[in-house]
Amino acid sequence: MQRLHAFAIASFCVATLVGGAGMLSAQTTAPAGDVARGHQLFVADGCYECHNYNGQGTGSRKPGAGPGPNLAPGPIPFAAFEHQLRTPRATMPPFDAKILSDQGVADIYAYLASQPPAKNAHSIPLLAVVTVGTATNTPAGAVIYSANCAACHGASGQGGVGPALRGESSRKDASAVAAFVKNPAGVMPKLDPGMLSDSDVNAVAAYVETLR
């Protein structure tokens, strides 16, 4: 009788564990979502104001910086993402079903999941002709700069949408430049982690130091 009772308990435990695993799997698997509609909702519901347009929040509390954390590429598991939307921690406002439907959550998640990882700069044919100027010892930094920084700061650091970087060595050393790239202020996007690796950041910081 005792053996039968123990067997019944064991069977119940196994069934519970299997069922629980199935529920967890269902919770963490993202439902199908519409990427284009997710982008529309991400903008319409104001998500971009804290997390920037591509989900690359800075986590910074400085004025003008996106205070929300980085969401893409590679968002957190869907169950955690949905839980944070519905019952958020910290200062994020809650998005209940009256504001954002379950399908809307899936659409936004699909949009974030669709954000591509950064390309390896060496795989882009156009960058093969990049002139590295005086930075003969940091060609990787020049290539990374052209791919990720030149659009705002100018091809040779002369400035544009972003400030000029020529002569930056007189204001910041390479470690300070790298620190700023990792934790930018203002409207500059946060490229690390995600778009750039630590070695990429160090290489581009060394290159910026050579701009005159």
MISE-869798 format. One record per atom (N, C-alpha, C): y, x, z. Coordinates in pm, whole numbers, padded with zeros to 5 digits, always signed. Atoms other than C-alpha are relative to their C-alpha. Layout:
N
YXZ/...
end
This chain:
212
-00120+00083+00000/+00000+00000+00000/+00125+00087+00000/-00116-00090-00007/+00240+00282+00089/+00020+00069-00134/-00010-00067+00130/+00156+00461-00239/+00060-00096-00104/-00051+00098+00095/+00223+00140-00433/+00150-00021+00021/-00141+00019-00033/+00556+00095-00252/+00083+00119-00049/-00071-00122+00043/+00657+00457-00321/+00010+00003-00152/-00001+00001+00147/+00560+00418-00687/+00106-00098-00053/-00098+00101+00043/+00775+00104-00718/+00142+00054+00016/-00133-00057-00024/+01074+00282-00566/+00031+00106-00105/-00020-00107+00099/+01027+00582-00796/+00028-00059-00137/-00020+00065+00130/+01000+00353-01099/+00140-00058-00010/-00135+00058-00001/+01322+00176-00998/+00105+00109-00018/-00095-00110+00009/+01504+00509-00958/+00008+00054-00143/+00002-00051+00137/+01393+00631-01300/+00071-00097-00093/-00063+00101+00085/+01497+00304-01461/+00150-00002+00019/-00143-00002-00029/+01834+00322-01288/+00067+00119-00065/-00057-00120+00059/+01892+00678-01401/+00009-00012-00151/-00001+00016+00145/+01797+00599-01760/+00107-00099-00042/-00101+00100+00032/+02010+00287-01762/+00140+00053+00019/-00131-00058-00027/+02299+00474-01604/+00040+00099-00107/-00030-00097+00106/+02273+00748-01864/+00041-00071-00127/-00037+00077+00118/+02283+00486-02137/+00139-00056+00010/-00134+00052-00020/+02592+00329-01986/+00103+00111-00016/-00094-00112+00010/+02761+00670-01956/+00020+00039-00145/-00009-00035+00141/+02676+00745-02317/+00088-00100-00074/-00078+00103+00066/+02824+00413-02424/+00147+00014+00035/-00138-00011-00044/+03139+00478-02221/+00070+00119-00063/-00063-00121+00050/+03198+00824-02358/+00001+00007-00152/-00001+00002+00146/+03130+00739-02724/+00116-00086-00047/-00119+00073+00045/+03452+00639-02896/-00038-00106-00102/+00024+00102+00102/+03442+00309-03087/+00075+00035-00128/-00066-00028+00128/+03546+00309-03451/+00147-00039+00008/-00143+00026-00002/+03920+00327-03497/+00063+00029-00135/-00074-00019+00125/+04173+00317-03780/+00107+00107+00022/-00091-00114-00020/+04359+00649-03806/+00144-00038-00033/-00137+00034+00042/+04661+00510-03995/+00065-00096+00099/-00057+00094-00098/+04707+00221-03752/+00021+00070+00133/-00017-00076-00123/+04657+00460-03463/+00130+00079+00000/-00127-00074+00013/+04947+00670-03591/+00117-00095+00020/-00107+00098-00015/+05164+00358-03618/+00019-00040+00147/-00007+00039-00141/+05080+00253-03261/+00052+00114+00087/-00041-00117-00077/+05132+00606-03130/+00153+00014-00002/-00146-00006+00014/+05490+00590-03259/+00064-00127+00057/-00059+00128-00041/+05559+00218-03198/-00002-00019+00152/+00012+00016-00145/+05440+00228-02836/+00064+00114+00078/-00077-00105-00068/+05644+00540-02761/-00081+00116+00051/+00083-00112-00049/+05353+00780-02703/+00061+00134-00040/-00055-00126+00051/+05531+01042-02914/+00113+00053+00086/-00114-00043-00080/+05824+01050-02671/-00041+00099+00108/+00049-00093-00102/+05611+01232-02414/-00100+00102-00056/+00108-00085+00050/+05328+01378-02623/+00029+00061-00138/-00040-00047+00133/+05518+01463-02946/-00083-00070-00109/+00055+00083+00107/+05425+01321-03287/-00147+00027-00031/+00140-00030+00030/+05092+01499-03327/-00083+00015+00126/+00074-00008-00125/+04985+01470-02964/+00006+00136+00066/-00012-00134-00056/+05096+01824-02885/+00109+00004+00105/-00095+00001-00110/+05273+01761-02557/+00010+00137+00065/-00024-00131-00062/+05416+02049-02358/-00036+00003+00148/+00023+00002-00145/+05359+01932-02001/+00119+00052+00077/-00118-00057-00064/+05710+02065-01928/+00092-00110+00051/-00097+00095-00055/+05965+01887-01710/+00143+00037-00040/-00133-00042+00041/+06258+02065-01877/+00061-00106-00092/-00065+00100+00086/+06518+01843-02052/-00033+00025-00147/+00028-00010+00143/+06424+01770-02412/-00143+00036-00034/+00140-00037+00026/+06062+01881-02373/-00090-00121+00021/+00096+00109-00018/+05767+01644-02411/-00077+00019+00129/+00062-00024-00131/+05652+01604-02049/-00148-00031+00007/+00142+00035-00004/+05310+01465-02138/-00087+00119-00039/+00091-00111+00033/+05007+01694-02167/-00042-00002-00146/+00050-00014+00137/+04859+01816-02494/-00121-00092-00018/+00109+00094+00025/+04628+01550-02644/-00085+00035-00121/+00071-00030+00125/+04523+01700-02978/+00033+00142-00045/+00129+00054+00047/+04340+01849-03151/-00105+00004+00110/+00108+00003-00097/+04021+01775-02963/+00036-00076+00126/-00036+00077-00120/+04120+01489-02725/-00113-00004+00101/+00098+00012-00107/+03943+01436-02394/-00099-00111-00036/+00096+00107+00030/+03630+01211-02393/+00065-00139+00006/-00064+00131+00014/+03709+00852-02485/+00010-00076+00131/-00001+00075-00126/+03615+00704-02146/+00114+00046+00090/-00109-00054-00082/+03858+00935-01966/+00136-00035-00061/-00123+00034+00070/+04125+00870-02230/+00040-00145+00027/-00026+00142-00021/+04094+00492-02194/+00038-00026+00146/-00029+00018-00143/+04093+00514-01813/+00143+00043+00032/-00135-00049-00025/+04414+00718-01815/+00105-00095-00057/-00092+00097+00058/+04581+00464-02046/+00013-00125+00087/+00000+00126-00075/+04481+00163-01837/+00048+00019+00144/-00038-00027-00140/+04518+00312-01487/+00042+00146+00013/-00041-00141+00007/+04720+00631-01530/+00032+00062+00134/-00046-00073-00116/+04787+00900-01278/+00140+00052-00029/-00133-00060+00012/+05123+01065-01216/+00101-00104-00049/-00112+00087+00037/+05428+00913-01389/-00020-00077-00129/+00024+00074+00125/+05268+00773-01704/-00008-00150+00027/+00008+00144-00021/+05321+00395-01737/-00135-00055-00044/+00129+00058+00041/+05009+00174-01757/+00013-00080-00129/+00008+00078+00123/+04911+00024-02092/-00118-00096+00014/+00109+00096-00016/+04711-00288-02008/-00027-00071-00133/+00044+00065+00124/+04542-00515-02262/+00108-00088-00062/-00109+00081+00054/+04859-00726-02298/+00093+00086-00086/-00086-00091+00075/+05046-00420-02426/-00077+00066-00114/+00081-00073+00098/+04765-00240-02608/-00144-00050+00007/+00136+00054+00003/+04437-00401-02713/-00103+00112+00004/+00107-00099+00001/+04101-00228-02683/-00012+00065-00137/+00006-00058+00134/+04103-00184-03061/+00116+00095-00022/-00115-00090+00010/+04449-00031-03035/-00028+00134+00067/+00038-00124-00069/+04316+00223-02785/-00090+00083-00091/+00092-00070+00090/+04035+00309-03028/+00074+00058-00120/-00076-00048+00116/+04285+00342-03314/+00082+00124+00035/-00079-00116-00042/+04511+00580-03122/-00090+00120+00023/+00095-00110-00024/+04211+00785-03014/-00046+00059-00133/+00044-00048+00132/+04096+00804-03378/+00110+00086-00064/-00112-00079+00055/+04443+00929-03477/+00005+00139+00064/-00003-00129-00069/+04436+01203-03213/-00119+00086-00041/+00121-00074+00038/+04080+01299-03303/+00008+00050-00144/-00012-00040+00140/+04185+01326-03669/+00087+00124-00021/-00088-00115+00016/+04433+01605-03601/-00084+00127-00022/+00085-00116+00032/+04289+01918-03763/+00035+00121+00085/-00031-00127-00067/+04257+02252-03585/+00080+00089-00095/-00080-00090+00083/+04483+02528-03706/-00089+00079-00095/+00073-00083+00095/+04370+02711-04017/+00014+00147+00040/-00011-00143-00014/+04294+03077-03997/+00100+00048-00105/-00106-00041+00092/+04606+03231-04150/-00053+00085-00115/+00054-00089+00104/+04396+03481-04343/-00073-00078-00109/+00070+00080+00100/+04226+03194-04528/+00095-00070-00097/-00099+00067+00083/+04552+03073-04688/+00048+00096-00108/-00034-00094+00108/+04600+03238-05031/+00149+00032-00008/-00144-00021+00012/+04979+03192-05025/+00049+00110+00094/-00045-00097-00099/+05006+03414-04719/-00047+00142-00032/+00048-00134+00037/+04829+03703-04890/+00112+00087-00053/-00111-00077+00057/+05162+03803-05046/+00115+00017+00100/-00106-00011-00100/+05361+03795-04721/+00039+00146+00019/-00050-00134-00026/+05579+04103-04679/+00023+00015+00149/-00009-00018-00144/+05561+04241-04329/+00119+00085+00041/-00120-00076-00033/+05879+04449-04351/-00031+00123+00081/+00018-00118-00085/+05904+04707-04077/-00118-00015+00094/+00109+00024-00095/+05616+04549-03885/-00133+00046-00059/+00121-00051+00065/+05357+04772-04049/-00118+00004+00095/+00110-00005-00095/+05155+04783-03728/-00039-00138+00052/+00034+00135-00045/+05148+04404-03680/-00007-00098-00118/+00009+00093+00113/+05050+04242-04012/-00050-00137+00041/+00051+00130-00044/+04860+03969-03830/+00113-00085+00056/-00113+00073-00057/+05177+03874-03642/+00091-00057-00107/-00085+00047+00110/+05373+03845-03968/-00064-00119-00069/+00071+00110+00065/+05108+03621-04123/+00005-00125+00087/-00003+00113-00093/+05093+03398-03815/+00140-00059+00007/-00140+00046-00002/+05474+03381-03806/+00029-00084-00123/-00026+00072+00125/+05490+03273-04173/-00066-00137+00000/+00075+00126+00002/+05229+03001-04118/+00050-00100+00102/-00030+00091-00111/+05361+02857-03792/+00144-00002+00046/-00134-00013-00058/+05718+02968-03722/+00113-00001-00103/-00105-00019+00100/+05908+03038-04045/+00068-00129-00042/-00059+00126+00044/+05962+02671-04129/+00122-00038+00083/-00113+00034-00087/+06198+02637-03832/+00094+00118+00024/-00081-00117-00036/+06318+02993-03764/+00039+00087-00119/-00034-00077+00119/+06348+03117-04123/-00104+00105-00031/+00104-00093+00044/+06125+03345-04327/+00015+00138+00061/-00023-00132-00060/+06287+03656-04180/+00072-00010+00133/-00060+00019-00132/+06406+03509-03851/+00147-00030-00002/-00144+00023+00012/+06750+03413-03981/+00044-00133+00061/-00032+00128-00061/+06728+03068-03822/+00001-00112-00101/+00000+00119+00084/+06730+02715-03959/+00004-00120+00091/+00011+00109-00097/+06614+02407-03770/-00005+00058+00141/+00008-00072-00126/+06527+02646-03489/+00100+00115+00004/-00097-00110-00012/+06747+02929-03357/-00045+00126-00072/+00031-00129+00061/+06768+03271-03521/-00076+00087+00099/+00081-00089-00084/+06519+03525-03390/+00029+00147-00027/-00038-00139+00025/+06674+03838-03535/+00070+00056+00124/-00058-00061-00120/+06760+04072-03252/-00053-00058+00130/+00057+00061-00121/+06542+03877-03009/-00043+00107+00100/+00044-00107-00090/+06422+04210-02868/+00108+00040+00100/-00108-00031-00093/+06766+04254-02708/+00012-00103+00112/-00006+00107-00099/+06717+03929-02517/-00131-00018+00076/+00132+00017-00062/+06342+03916-02448/-00092+00111-00047/+00104-00092+00045/+06061+04167-02451/-00118-00083-00052/+00112+00070+00063/+05730+04081-02619/-00071-00094+00097/+00070+00085-00097/+05576+03942-02300/+00080-00127+00028/-00084+00118-00023/+05874+03708-02249/-00004-00094-00121/+00013+00082+00121/+05852+03590-02612/-00132-00076+00003/+00132+00063-00007/+05481+03522-02568/-00002-00112+00104/-00005+00101-00105/+05548+03332-02244/+00074-00124-00048/-00077+00113+00051/+05805+03115-02422/-00081-00079-00102/+00084+00070+00100/+05566+03037-02709/-00104-00086+00071/+00103+00074-00072/+05305+02926-02456/+00058-00119+00077/-00064+00108-00074/+05553+02712-02260/+00142-00020-00052/-00131+00010+00064/+05840+02624-02496/+00089-00105+00064/-00098+00099-00045/+06157+02434-02413/+00058-00070-00121/-00063+00073+00109/+06351+02183-02619/-00103-00069-00088/+00086+00074+00093/+06190+02040-02931/-00109+00088-00062/+00103-00088+00056/+05973+02341-03011/-00139-00048+00041/+00134+00049-00034/+05608+02229-03031/-00081+00105+00077/+00088-00089-00076/+05347+02375-02798/-00120+00034-00088/+00104-00043+00093/+05115+02576-03021/-00120+00063+00069/+00107-00064-00076/+04902+02735-02749/-00024-00081+00127/+00122-00023+00079/+04635+02630-02674/-00012-00104-00110/+00024+00093+00109/+04510+02457-02986/+00028+00064-00134/-00037-00057+00130/+04701+02590-03284/-00017+00152+00000/+00005-00146-00008/+04721+02954-03169/-00083+00045+00118/+00074-00060-00110/+04496+03170-02955/+00094+00095+00074/-00082-00096-00075/+04628+03411-02692/+00029+00125-00082/-00021-00120+00082/+04579+03702-02932/+00100-00030-00112/-00097+00040+00101/+04773+03510-03200/+00141+00002+00058/-00131+00005-00065/+05060+03452-02958/+00054+00141+00024/-00043-00138-00025/+05071+03819-02861/+00039+00071-00129/-00029-00063+00129/+05064+03925-03226/+00133-00048-00056/-00125+00052+00054/+05348+03694-03328/+00118+00042+00087/-00106-00047-00088/+05551+03796-03022/+00038+00145-00034/-00026-00139+00039/+05515+04162-03123/+00077+00005-00132/-00069+00004+00128/+05629+04071-03475/+00146-00043+00018/-00138+00047-00025/+05934+03880-03349/+00087+00113+00054/-00075-00114-00056/+06038+04195-03160/+00051+00094-00109/-00040-00091+00107/+06070+04375-03494/+00108-00060-00089/-00096+00066+00089/+06306+04122-03657/+00141+00049+00028/-00138-00054-00012/+06654+04265-03721/+00094-00073-00094/
end
